[in-house]
Amino acid sequence: MTQMNLPAAVERLLARGVRIPAPFSVDIGQEVDPERISANGVILYTGTKISGAKTLISSDVKLGEEAPVTVADCRLGRGVELKGGFFNASVFLDRANMGSGAQVREGCLLEEEASGNHTVGLKQTILFPFVTLGSLINFCDAFLAGGTSRKNHSEVGSSYVHFNFSHNQDKATASLLGDVPRGVMLREPPIFLGGQGGLVGPARIGFGTVIAAGEVWRKDCLEGGKLLRGERQLLSASAFHPGLYGDIRRRVTNNVHYVANLLALRQWYLHVRRSFSGDPGMGEALCRGAMEILETAMVERLTRFGALADKMEESLELGERFLPDETRGEILRQQREFRERWPELKVGLTDRREEAAGHEERDGFLAKLAPVREAQGDDYIRAIRSLDLDVASLGTLWLHRVVDAVVERALACVPSCCERL
């Protein structure tokens, strides 16, 4: 009888001390660097498949405990557990976890202890620490912050959907739940999205907001501490003209705010996150991976935003024929301005203006953060939560300056498209 030999990549991991209970069931791509897989406490259960040269697996990671798992070009922090499903080109920071049946596609960043139960679908999604997703959820193209701990966290109820694809076939629909300037300080009240409900993007929702179970919410609510319930509407039918847009102010404004918050988060990673190396061997590479995710998120959002601008050509033609007389002039003016000034608006979102915004507040915050970091070591969560209120407020002010600089510069290009709340 011919004796089967283990694949060389699996043998290398076993030799390094990685625990693989059923090694013949595990598939490791030849491009995977075994030096980027920790030998400390890592377990690859039956049916694990790992590929991609960018793959990074830190200590105490568990893959496939509940069901087979595929991990492709993902960077995983310490103690991450991916219990079953498909995970591609995303980053999971320390102790983030996902249940079986998950499909996490490219461009996702799950920060510390963010989690999802079974059968969760994500793409181009950013979850701040402690955010919890229930089961049977589709939550693509969204940012969610809020909460202070594992016991006090933002949550998305089971069977929730973020509607991220419009009837006009565009995806300029990313929703901002919470924000970066306050969210990074881990002291804002949580956001709760009730089960069997949905949110129609692009939306902006404030900290402390509760959307009732079973509710499909179609508006913004920037003022926190609200319980949102919609009024039941009678069924109706009206003419539908594919390609025709109405008032685009809210759509344009919300896209600009989303991009501005991404830029603020990039500044936070550059100046704050990068100093918390975490895992001595892999923390720096993990942080670089997270910053790559932010870069790809920017590319995604600008691509989708530009595609929306292109769609204004057809909408303008249809609007001349089908928009009501009383609103036609104003709406066509918005759409024409957005289409014509998109190149200028894009420059306003990409000219790196945020790098100089709030520099005095930034430098003051970083100076006061330094001794806290020294005292707390590389424990990012503990260090941020231990900041005095005045110090945290200074950091928030810096990031607000970043967001405001980007928003003001961008929306100045399209004044008729500004949503005035």
C-alpha positions, 0 to 999 in steps of 0.5 A: 500500500502506498503511504500518503505524504502530507503536503509540504506546506502543512508539514512546515506548519506542523513542524513550527508547532501549529496544531492541526488535528486532521492535517490531511483535510487542511489545504495551505497554498504554496504562496502562504508564508509559514513565517506569517503564521504564529506557532503559538496557540494556533489551531486549524480544524478539519476542512481549513483552507488558507491561501494568499501571500498577504495572509497573516495569522497571529497567536491563539487564532482558531479556524474552522471550529464549527465548519470548514473555513476558507481564508484568503489574503486575510490578516488576523490578530491575536485570539481571532476565531473564524468558526466557518465560512469564507473570508477574503481580503479583510482584517480582523483585529484581536479577539474579533470572531465570526460564527459559521456560515459567514461570508466576509468579502473584500474590504472589511475591517473588524476591530477588537472583539467585534463579532458576528453569529452564524450566517453573516454577510459583509463586504466593505464594512467597518466595525469598531470594537465590541460591535455585535452582529446577530445571525442571518444578516447582510450588512455590506457597505457600512460603518458602525461604532458605539458602545464601551465594552462587551457588555455595552455594545452596538448591535445589529439584530438577527435577519437585518439588512443594510440595503446597499444597491439601489433600484437604479443599480448604483452602490453609492449607498454606504451608511455611517452609523455613529462616526469616527471622531467620537467613536474611536474614544470608546465612550459613546452610547451604543446603536441598536438596529432591531431584528428583522429590519433594514436600513436603506443606504446611504444613511447617517445615524447618531450614537444612542439611536434605537431602530425598532424591530421589524422597521425598514428605516429610510431617513437620517437621524443624527440626533442620538438617543432616539427610538425610531419607528416609521409610520405604516404607509398604505400600499400605493403605486406610481410611475417608475422610470428606470434611471431617473433620480429625484433630489440628490442632496442627501445622497451626495452629502452622505457620501461626502461625510462617509469618505471624510470619516474614512479619512479621519480614521486613516489619520487615527491609524497613522498617528495613534494605532500605529504606536500600539504594536500589539503582537511583538512579531506580527502587530506591525504587519497587522496594522499595515493591513488595516491601513490597506483596508482603509485605502481600498475603502476609499477607492471603493467609495470614490468609484461608486460615487463617480459612477453615480455622477455618470448616471446623472446624464441619463437622469437629466434627459429623463427629468426633462420629461417626467419630473413634476413642473414644481420641482424640475428646475431645482432637481435638474440644477442639482444633477447637472452641477454634480455631473459637471463638477464631479472631477473637482469634487473628487479632488476635494476628497483626495487632495490630502487636506486632512493631513494638516487639519487640526494639527494643533489639537492632534499634537496636543492629544498625542503628547497627552496620549504618550504617558498613558500609552507608556503606562498601559503598554500595547493594550490599545483598548485599555489605553483609550478607555483610560484617557481623561475626558479632557484628553479624549475630547481633544482627540475628538476635536482633532478628528472633527477638524479633519472631517469638517475640512474635507466636507467643507472643501468637497461640498463647496464644489457642489453648493446646490447638492448640500443637504441642510439638516 
